[in-house]
Amino acid sequence: MVIDLEGVKTIDVHCHPFLQNERPYMESEFLEELSLSVRPGMFATKIKTKTDSMYSGLNMYMQITIQRLAKYFSCEPTIEAVVEKRNVSARNFSEYTKNLFEDVQLEGLLVDYGYPTPAIPNQQFEKVVGFRTWEVYRIEPVMDRLREEHDSFSTFIEGYRADLRSALGRKGVLGLKSIIAYRSGLEIVSMDEKKATSQFDFYKENKRETVKELRDYCLHIAMEECTRAKKAMHIHTGVGDGEVLLHKASPNLLVTMLREKKYANTIVHLVHGGYPWMEEAAFMCSVFPNVYMDLSLQNPFAGHGVKRIISQVFEFAPFNKVMYGSDAFTIPEMNWLGVKLFKECFEEVLQSWVEKDYMSRKRAKTIAELVLYKNFEELYKDSL
């Protein structure tokens, strides 16, 4: 018997909300929605040969999406046929979304409502997906808002700490989230109030200023508040869109901060598992009892590489430290394909472990359930 994960429920521990498209998509527009590109025009032209044609910018993840959607719609595996079927099905957008999620047993979402902007209200998104969601509260929008409301660093920090504490006390908020990797990088220095204060005026002038010591100071406060509330600190690690400071985004840069005694029991959730430095994230999970990781973004956007990634992550990561995620952010097909592709690849990895006599089928199925939903439920049980 082969490993079959089709019926295993799934919780997506990192994704973003989306809105119904206001009109049917053109083929190039649908590909734009699927992509990570932050610039228009990636899919403006077609590459034509004697036997085939494809849109420029098409990558393996998108090819797999088209192929899998064609099976779902029972149509030809072409972008033209898929988009035509999709536009018809999505006329009742909420029903279409719910059907996609039910198809892959996607039963829960931990959502970063800090993107896109302007923010999509929780209630509006939950009406689309058909169930309650949990939230991870992003700290940077709080900083950006409060910088305009305060003239001094001290009152800014007082308001910032109070805002985070209030958010962490709300039902459904499971932790805080930082995208400091986009602003000043992950090599976090110790708290230096004098230097942070000296940078406040620069930050007031431009919310995108690096102001490293100020941002590091604010991340420390977020870590302290998560520690106090016994909730998780989510930190973006690894690749993202075109604005990420990639040379400063490796999760290993967080090690110095994680070694501080005051954070020994702070739950730290490495968002995106540090991809392409997922081995470093996996190693950190193996040596820090309080560090966990998800496989979002690398799944599904690495396409067929997801199988390789799962295998490499478990070269070091304990089975109870890794969680499923997608980083889906524009359309429900992202969430759907994330589960579809991950289960396909995980089945192959687990099957190979059984065939090599590394474990029994029972143990393989247990590991699958841990990653797909049980690790999340165990880690966040006191907040659900």
PLY file of the C-alpha trace (Angstrom):
ply
format ascii 1.0
element vertex 384
property float x
property float y
property float z
element edge 383
property int vertex1
property int vertex2
end_header
0.00 0.00 0.00
1.18 3.51 -0.84
0.98 6.46 1.56
-2.23 8.41 0.89
-2.77 11.83 2.51
-5.82 12.87 0.53
-8.18 12.55 3.49
-5.93 14.20 6.09
-7.20 17.56 7.29
-4.89 20.53 6.87
-4.31 23.82 8.66
-2.40 26.54 6.80
-0.24 28.31 9.39
0.77 31.24 7.19
-1.27 32.97 4.52
-2.93 36.29 3.68
-6.52 37.33 2.92
-7.86 37.98 -0.57
-10.85 39.62 -2.21
-13.15 38.47 -4.97
-11.99 39.64 -8.37
-14.38 42.27 -9.63
-14.55 40.88 -13.19
-13.47 37.73 -15.03
-9.71 37.35 -15.52
-7.90 37.43 -18.81
-5.28 34.68 -19.09
-2.34 37.03 -18.49
-4.15 38.58 -15.51
-4.71 35.20 -13.90
-1.01 34.39 -14.25
-0.20 37.78 -12.73
-2.35 36.90 -9.72
-0.57 33.56 -9.34
2.91 35.04 -9.50
5.25 36.55 -6.91
6.10 39.37 -9.31
5.65 42.89 -7.98
5.93 44.47 -11.41
3.32 44.33 -14.18
4.14 43.05 -17.65
5.71 39.70 -16.76
3.09 37.89 -18.85
2.51 40.41 -21.62
3.79 38.26 -24.48
3.73 34.67 -25.67
6.62 32.43 -26.67
5.60 30.51 -29.79
7.11 27.43 -31.41
5.88 25.21 -34.24
4.12 22.90 -31.79
3.32 24.97 -28.70
3.02 28.42 -27.17
3.29 29.73 -23.62
3.25 33.05 -21.83
6.62 34.58 -21.03
7.28 34.44 -17.29
5.59 31.06 -16.86
7.44 28.95 -14.30
7.14 25.42 -12.96
4.83 26.31 -10.07
2.39 27.96 -12.47
2.62 25.06 -14.89
1.72 22.64 -12.07
-1.17 24.91 -11.05
-2.60 24.88 -14.57
-2.20 21.11 -14.81
-3.87 20.43 -11.46
-6.70 22.91 -12.08
-7.35 21.25 -15.44
-7.94 17.97 -13.59
-10.16 19.73 -11.07
-12.25 21.32 -13.86
-12.06 18.27 -16.17
-10.80 20.41 -19.04
-7.81 20.63 -21.36
-4.54 21.44 -19.50
-4.11 24.86 -21.11
-4.24 28.30 -19.54
-7.02 29.23 -21.97
-9.30 26.34 -20.96
-8.52 26.65 -17.24
-9.22 30.38 -17.06
-12.45 29.97 -18.99
-13.67 27.30 -16.55
-12.41 29.27 -13.57
-14.25 32.43 -14.57
-17.51 30.52 -14.77
-17.00 28.70 -11.46
-15.95 31.85 -9.62
-19.14 33.76 -10.39
-20.25 32.63 -6.94
-16.85 33.36 -5.45
-17.49 32.26 -1.88
-18.98 28.94 -2.95
-16.08 28.38 -5.35
-13.56 29.10 -2.58
-15.30 26.77 -0.13
-15.39 23.99 -2.73
-11.67 24.36 -3.39
-10.87 24.20 0.32
-13.13 21.20 0.88
-11.47 19.40 -2.04
-8.15 19.37 -0.15
-9.54 19.24 3.43
-8.21 22.74 4.22
-9.98 23.47 7.51
-8.08 26.31 9.16
-6.05 29.42 8.32
-3.62 31.44 10.41
-3.75 34.76 8.59
-1.43 37.77 8.42
-3.96 40.54 7.82
-1.12 43.07 7.54
-0.93 42.36 3.81
-2.37 43.36 1.40
-3.02 47.05 2.05
-5.45 48.55 2.65
-6.25 45.83 5.13
-9.08 43.40 4.40
-11.33 43.09 7.50
-11.33 39.69 9.17
-15.10 39.35 8.97
-15.14 40.08 5.26
-12.54 37.41 4.51
-14.19 34.86 6.81
-17.46 35.21 4.89
-15.59 34.19 1.75
-13.85 31.12 3.20
-16.78 30.02 5.36
-15.06 29.61 8.73
-13.36 31.57 11.52
-9.69 32.36 11.01
-6.89 33.02 13.47
-4.65 36.05 13.22
-0.98 36.86 13.59
-0.68 40.61 14.30
1.94 42.41 12.23
4.05 44.96 14.16
5.31 47.19 11.34
1.91 48.78 10.51
1.59 49.60 14.22
4.99 51.30 14.19
4.17 53.21 11.00
0.87 54.47 12.41
2.21 55.47 15.81
5.20 57.35 14.39
2.69 59.88 13.01
0.87 60.20 16.34
3.86 60.82 18.63
6.54 63.49 18.72
8.91 61.70 21.09
10.46 58.25 21.07
9.41 57.59 24.66
5.68 58.19 24.04
5.93 56.27 20.74
7.32 53.25 22.59
4.70 53.50 25.32
1.93 53.51 22.73
3.59 50.73 20.74
3.94 48.40 23.72
0.36 49.10 24.82
-0.96 48.36 21.30
0.88 45.02 21.09
-0.24 44.03 24.56
-3.85 44.84 23.71
-3.69 42.86 20.44
-2.20 39.82 22.14
-5.07 39.87 24.60
-7.69 39.56 21.86
-9.35 36.23 21.14
-8.09 34.70 17.91
-4.75 36.53 17.88
-2.13 33.78 18.23
0.99 35.93 18.12
2.89 38.82 16.56
4.60 38.99 13.17
7.59 41.02 11.96
8.89 41.68 8.46
12.10 43.29 9.74
13.94 41.27 7.06
12.40 43.71 4.56
13.52 46.81 6.44
16.87 46.36 8.19
17.64 42.63 8.24
17.68 39.79 10.75
21.00 40.43 12.49
19.33 41.84 15.59
21.49 43.80 18.04
20.82 44.19 21.76
18.41 46.91 22.89
20.07 50.34 22.76
17.59 53.02 23.80
19.99 55.89 23.15
20.66 54.88 19.53
17.00 54.02 18.91
15.97 57.44 20.23
18.46 59.20 17.96
16.87 57.55 14.89
13.26 58.42 15.69
13.23 61.71 13.74
14.52 59.93 10.62
11.78 57.34 11.01
9.13 60.05 11.37
10.27 61.56 8.07
10.20 58.24 6.18
8.60 55.02 7.38
10.87 53.01 5.06
14.10 54.32 6.59
16.45 51.55 7.74
16.84 52.95 11.31
18.26 49.60 12.34
18.65 50.17 16.08
15.10 51.53 16.32
13.64 48.57 14.45
15.69 46.10 16.48
14.51 47.80 19.67
10.89 47.41 18.57
11.41 43.74 17.71
12.81 43.16 21.20
9.68 44.73 22.69
7.54 42.44 20.54
9.54 39.46 21.77
9.07 40.61 25.37
5.31 40.99 24.93
5.02 37.56 23.32
6.99 36.12 26.23
4.67 37.82 28.70
1.52 36.64 26.88
2.93 33.16 26.19
2.20 33.60 22.49
4.37 33.17 19.39
6.68 35.64 17.67
6.49 35.08 13.91
9.52 36.38 12.00
9.77 36.52 8.21
12.89 34.64 7.11
14.33 33.99 3.65
12.95 35.13 0.32
9.86 37.25 -0.26
8.91 39.77 -2.87
11.38 42.07 -4.64
11.84 44.37 -1.62
13.31 41.87 0.83
16.91 42.46 1.92
17.94 39.01 0.75
21.54 39.24 1.96
20.22 39.91 5.47
17.33 37.45 5.49
18.96 34.16 6.50
17.47 32.75 9.73
20.93 32.05 11.16
21.28 35.81 11.75
18.68 35.47 14.53
20.82 33.11 16.60
22.46 35.82 18.73
19.07 37.19 19.78
17.69 33.69 20.42
20.58 32.96 22.78
19.50 35.75 25.15
18.32 34.17 28.40
15.15 36.24 28.57
13.94 34.58 25.35
14.70 31.00 26.38
10.97 30.23 26.59
9.69 32.59 23.89
7.98 30.72 21.07
9.62 31.79 17.80
7.98 30.78 14.53
10.31 31.05 11.50
7.95 32.08 8.71
8.80 30.54 5.31
11.32 28.29 7.06
14.19 30.50 5.88
14.03 29.34 2.25
16.46 28.96 0.51
18.30 28.52 3.82
15.80 25.94 5.05
18.56 23.66 6.36
19.65 26.45 8.70
16.10 26.90 9.94
15.79 23.13 10.40
19.02 23.03 12.40
17.83 25.91 14.59
14.63 23.96 15.30
16.76 21.01 16.36
18.88 22.96 18.87
16.47 25.60 20.22
13.52 24.02 22.09
11.41 27.15 21.53
11.95 27.53 17.74
9.54 26.21 15.10
9.25 26.60 11.33
6.70 26.44 8.56
7.17 25.54 4.89
5.13 28.39 3.44
6.24 30.20 0.26
8.77 27.47 -0.54
5.55 25.54 -0.82
3.99 25.92 -3.35
6.17 28.45 -5.18
9.18 26.13 -5.53
7.00 23.83 -7.66
8.47 20.36 -8.08
11.24 21.40 -5.65
8.82 20.97 -2.75
9.67 17.27 -2.60
13.39 18.04 -2.28
12.70 20.74 0.31
10.61 18.47 2.56
13.34 15.84 2.47
16.10 18.36 3.25
14.18 20.00 6.10
13.82 16.66 7.86
17.54 16.02 7.66
17.65 18.01 10.93
14.23 19.26 11.97
12.32 17.26 14.60
8.98 15.96 13.34
7.07 18.02 15.90
8.71 21.34 14.90
7.58 21.70 11.26
4.18 22.97 10.08
2.40 23.23 6.77
1.90 26.68 5.23
1.38 28.29 1.83
1.88 32.10 1.98
-1.11 32.32 -0.39
-2.09 35.94 -0.85
-4.21 36.81 -3.89
-6.60 34.04 -4.97
-7.95 30.82 -3.39
-6.22 28.66 -6.01
-2.94 29.45 -4.20
-4.25 27.98 -0.95
-5.69 24.99 -2.81
-2.57 24.25 -4.87
-0.41 24.63 -1.77
-2.18 21.73 -0.05
-2.47 19.69 -3.25
1.21 19.94 -4.14
2.47 19.54 -0.58
0.50 16.33 -0.04
1.65 14.88 -3.36
5.30 15.58 -2.53
5.03 14.54 1.12
3.46 11.22 0.08
6.50 10.48 -2.10
8.95 11.40 0.65
7.13 9.35 3.28
6.79 6.39 0.91
10.54 6.41 0.28
11.21 6.38 4.03
8.95 3.37 4.48
10.50 1.53 1.54
13.99 2.13 2.96
12.81 0.69 6.28
13.39 3.96 8.13
9.93 3.65 9.68
6.58 1.87 9.55
3.60 3.11 7.54
1.89 3.90 10.84
4.79 6.16 11.87
4.82 7.83 8.43
1.11 8.63 8.70
1.66 10.02 12.21
4.38 12.35 10.92
2.10 13.53 8.11
-0.66 14.38 10.57
1.80 16.23 12.80
2.98 18.48 9.97
-0.43 19.03 8.36
-2.32 20.03 11.51
-1.36 18.46 14.84
1.85 20.46 15.43
-0.16 23.65 15.01
-2.88 22.49 17.36
-0.34 21.46 20.00
1.81 24.61 19.75
-1.14 26.99 19.88
-3.52 24.95 22.07
-3.60 27.57 24.85
-4.66 30.32 22.41
-7.18 28.54 20.16
0 1
1 2
2 3
3 4
4 5
5 6
6 7
7 8
8 9
9 10
10 11
11 12
12 13
13 14
14 15
15 16
16 17
17 18
18 19
19 20
20 21
21 22
22 23
23 24
24 25
25 26
26 27
27 28
28 29
29 30
30 31
31 32
32 33
33 34
34 35
35 36
36 37
37 38
38 39
39 40
40 41
41 42
42 43
43 44
44 45
45 46
46 47
47 48
48 49
49 50
50 51
51 52
52 53
53 54
54 55
55 56
56 57
57 58
58 59
59 60
60 61
61 62
62 63
63 64
64 65
65 66
66 67
67 68
68 69
69 70
70 71
71 72
72 73
73 74
74 75
75 76
76 77
77 78
78 79
79 80
80 81
81 82
82 83
83 84
84 85
85 86
86 87
87 88
88 89
89 90
90 91
91 92
92 93
93 94
94 95
95 96
96 97
97 98
98 99
99 100
100 101
101 102
102 103
103 104
104 105
105 106
106 107
107 108
108 109
109 110
110 111
111 112
112 113
113 114
114 115
115 116
116 117
117 118
118 119
119 120
120 121
121 122
122 123
123 124
124 125
125 126
126 127
127 128
128 129
129 130
130 131
131 132
132 133
133 134
134 135
135 136
136 137
137 138
138 139
139 140
140 141
141 142
142 143
143 144
144 145
145 146
146 147
147 148
148 149
149 150
150 151
151 152
152 153
153 154
154 155
155 156
156 157
157 158
158 159
159 160
160 161
161 162
162 163
163 164
164 165
165 166
166 167
167 168
168 169
169 170
170 171
171 172
172 173
173 174
174 175
175 176
176 177
177 178
178 179
179 180
180 181
181 182
182 183
183 184
184 185
185 186
186 187
187 188
188 189
189 190
190 191
191 192
192 193
193 194
194 195
195 196
196 197
197 198
198 199
199 200
200 201
201 202
202 203
203 204
204 205
205 206
206 207
207 208
208 209
209 210
210 211
211 212
212 213
213 214
214 215
215 216
216 217
217 218
218 219
219 220
220 221
221 222
222 223
223 224
224 225
225 226
226 227
227 228
228 229
229 230
230 231
231 232
232 233
233 234
234 235
235 236
236 237
237 238
238 239
239 240
240 241
241 242
242 243
243 244
244 245
245 246
246 247
247 248
248 249
249 250
250 251
251 252
252 253
253 254
254 255
255 256
256 257
257 258
258 259
259 260
260 261
261 262
262 263
263 264
264 265
265 266
266 267
267 268
268 269
269 270
270 271
271 272
272 273
273 274
274 275
275 276
276 277
277 278
278 279
279 280
280 281
281 282
282 283
283 284
284 285
285 286
286 287
287 288
288 289
289 290
290 291
291 292
292 293
293 294
294 295
295 296
296 297
297 298
298 299
299 300
300 301
301 302
302 303
303 304
304 305
305 306
306 307
307 308
308 309
309 310
310 311
311 312
312 313
313 314
314 315
315 316
316 317
317 318
318 319
319 320
320 321
321 322
322 323
323 324
324 325
325 326
326 327
327 328
328 329
329 330
330 331
331 332
332 333
333 334
334 335
335 336
336 337
337 338
338 339
339 340
340 341
341 342
342 343
343 344
344 345
345 346
346 347
347 348
348 349
349 350
350 351
351 352
352 353
353 354
354 355
355 356
356 357
357 358
358 359
359 360
360 361
361 362
362 363
363 364
364 365
365 366
366 367
367 368
368 369
369 370
370 371
371 372
372 373
373 374
374 375
375 376
376 377
377 378
378 379
379 380
380 381
381 382
382 383
